[in-house]
Amino acid sequence: MVKDAGFDLTVAPSLAQDQIARLMASPGQPPYDALLVSPGQSDILIQEGLIEKIDPTRLKNWDKLSPAAQNAWGPYVTIEVNGIAYNPEVVDKPAGYKALFEDPQCEGNLALIGFGSNTATMAYTEINKAYGGTYDNMQPVFDLLEAYLPKIGAIATSGSNQMTMYQQGEIAVFMASTGNVAKLRELGMPCEFAHPETGSPSVPVAIHLVKGASNPDGVYAYMDAAIDAAAQTQLAEPPTAMIPTNVDVPYSEVVSQFVTPEQVANAVYPDWQAINKHRAEWTETFDRLVVR
Amino acid sequence: MIRKETLLSWPMIAFMVLFFISPLLLLAGISLRGEDGSWGLGNFAAFLSDPFARGVLTGTLALGAKVTCFVSLAALPLVMLYWHAGKRLRGLILICTLLPMLTANVVRTFAWVVLLGRNGPISQTLLGLGLTERPFSLLFSETGLIIALVQIELPLLLLPVFAVLNRADRKTLEAAEVLGAGRWRAWFSAIFPQIIPAVLAGWVLVFASATTSYVTQSVIGGARLIYLPQFVYREVGVLFQWPMAAAISILLLASTGVIMLGLTMLARHERLQGHA
């Protein structure tokens, strides 16, 4: 679709944090024209003045987006719903986040990652709330982690590292998105998704126009293609299994196995400004806690 | 005035200045910038005054030392075999040494994920032999990380030693034996001194590679074993603290550089050079 609009598209797969790091390293000469990130990173990009608001009139599919997906800084192209991935051949369905630390079947099977991961950060803030903490007081979750460390299966360095460990049978439970579960299933792994008892932390994923982009017209063409019904219908199928934001696109069979529109509407949408305010300090604390 | 015979080296020197020295100086400059925009050694002081960060630094250097030590132990029988082998066997050993280097470090690291896991051949073999009661995993442990790094870095020590052995004079060995030395003593007094500079060069390569091997350290070691490369990545990719990341990088460069310089100077020592 982007090509049909007369533009070339180069996709450079990279972690959201890496994308920001590269943008910060090249002020005035951005290495990307567009970025696909979630609100945690969007907030930093806005604060650092690295992205600009878009002109919705340049997107012919704008009106097809659900109102919640019509973001002034760039359209939301999907919603990432997070929860717990588990291997049904090894453990029963975990009742929720608290069960990861309280249910004996998770001992030695649970993998964790640090606060560099959005999925883990959202999970920790929800677990923290369940144990009486707040964004300004994460001590309950750190106390919990410290006590649980001897029973941990693995502490991986990234979400993809966790998935590698899962494939190798090293772990059977980890905090994941529905997309992670769909990917593992596509690879032939037995994998199920469990919604946390406190609601599934979710994040919309936006395409942003980078300030100083070399080809803004191309970015608008890319945005329009990504919210087009035909593209979202295709992306809702495995292995991507993305939740559509275009109102004309129904949930695919595989997406429906994980989540319903009602669950998405009632999901937990974390306060990313509060998270970003403390994230560096939480990252430091987590690292110091887990390092042998 | 530029001497005529050095002309050929100038493109390389220019390349090094442009793409190595200049970025390095830039990095050093960034490392001196404080959070409030001031200039000074604050980032270095902050890092070195933090016991956790100092632990990461010493842990990284210790990892390099341990890997270098175990690589040397693993290389010794192969070096002996190579010395005594005929032409065809030498070729075979050389191919076996080079073969892993033809695959990327990432591929070799992920191969070790399979080997070291609880369902991998190491665990399953020991389980089958009754040497362990249950499957075990060497992933996310320093033992597993050292095993993987030893295999990955081994060619860096073997190749320079093999190169020296290829041109080593067997007559010196015969002379030592004629003079009454036993086979082991003759080897260690006549051949071993010849390969010492190559061993030291290999140690430099192994040490530098092991301490900076981000992929292997993070994939095999996991998050509970933090080394300086992961620390640098965290500062840039998670905390966006470029000046601190630059300061840590300079410290990593300086600390490994001092050790490498020491080994290089040792390799160039005239008493050792005399044997080569």
Contacts between the chains, C-beta under 8 A, distances in Angstrom:
chain1	res1	chain2	res2	distance
A	15	B	237	7.0
A	17	B	237	4.6
A	17	B	238	5.8
A	18	B	237	5.5
A	20	B	240	6.8
A	21	B	236	5.1
A	21	B	237	5.3
A	21	B	240	6.3
A	24	B	240	6.1
A	24	B	242	7.1
A	25	B	242	7.1
A	44	B	240	7.6
A	113	B	223	6.7
A	114	B	223	5.8
A	114	B	238	7.9
A	115	B	238	7.4
A	116	B	234	7.0
A	116	B	237	6.9
A	116	B	238	4.2
A	154	B	139	7.1
A	154	B	140	5.3
A	154	B	222	6.0
A	155	B	140	7.1
A	155	B	222	5.6
A	155	B	223	4.2
A	155	B	224	5.1
A	156	B	222	5.8
A	156	B	223	6.2
A	157	B	218	4.3
A	157	B	219	7.2
A	157	B	222	6.1
A	157	B	223	5.1
A	157	B	230	7.1
A	158	B	218	7.8
A	161	B	218	7.3
A	161	B	219	6.3
A	161	B	222	7.5
A	164	B	110	7.3
A	164	B	113	6.1
A	164	B	219	7.5
A	165	B	113	8.0
A	165	B	139	7.2
A	168	B	113	6.2
A	168	B	114	6.5
A	168	B	117	4.4
A	168	B	119	6.4
A	168	B	120	7.7
A	168	B	139	8.0
A	169	B	117	6.8
A	169	B	118	6.6
A	169	B	119	4.7
A	170	B	117	5.5
A	170	B	118	6.2
A	170	B	137	5.9
A	170	B	139	6.1
A	279	B	238	7.9
A	280	B	238	7.7
A	280	B	239	4.8
A	280	B	241	7.9
A	283	B	234	7.0
A	283	B	238	5.5
A	283	B	239	6.4
A	287	B	223	7.5
A	287	B	226	6.4
A	287	B	234	7.2
A	288	B	52	5.5
A	290	B	223	5.9
A	290	B	224	5.2
A	291	B	52	7.5
A	291	B	55	7.9
A	291	B	56	7.9
A	291	B	223	7.9
A	291	B	224	5.9
A	291	B	225	7.3
A	291	B	226	5.2
A	292	B	224	5.1
A	292	B	225	6.5
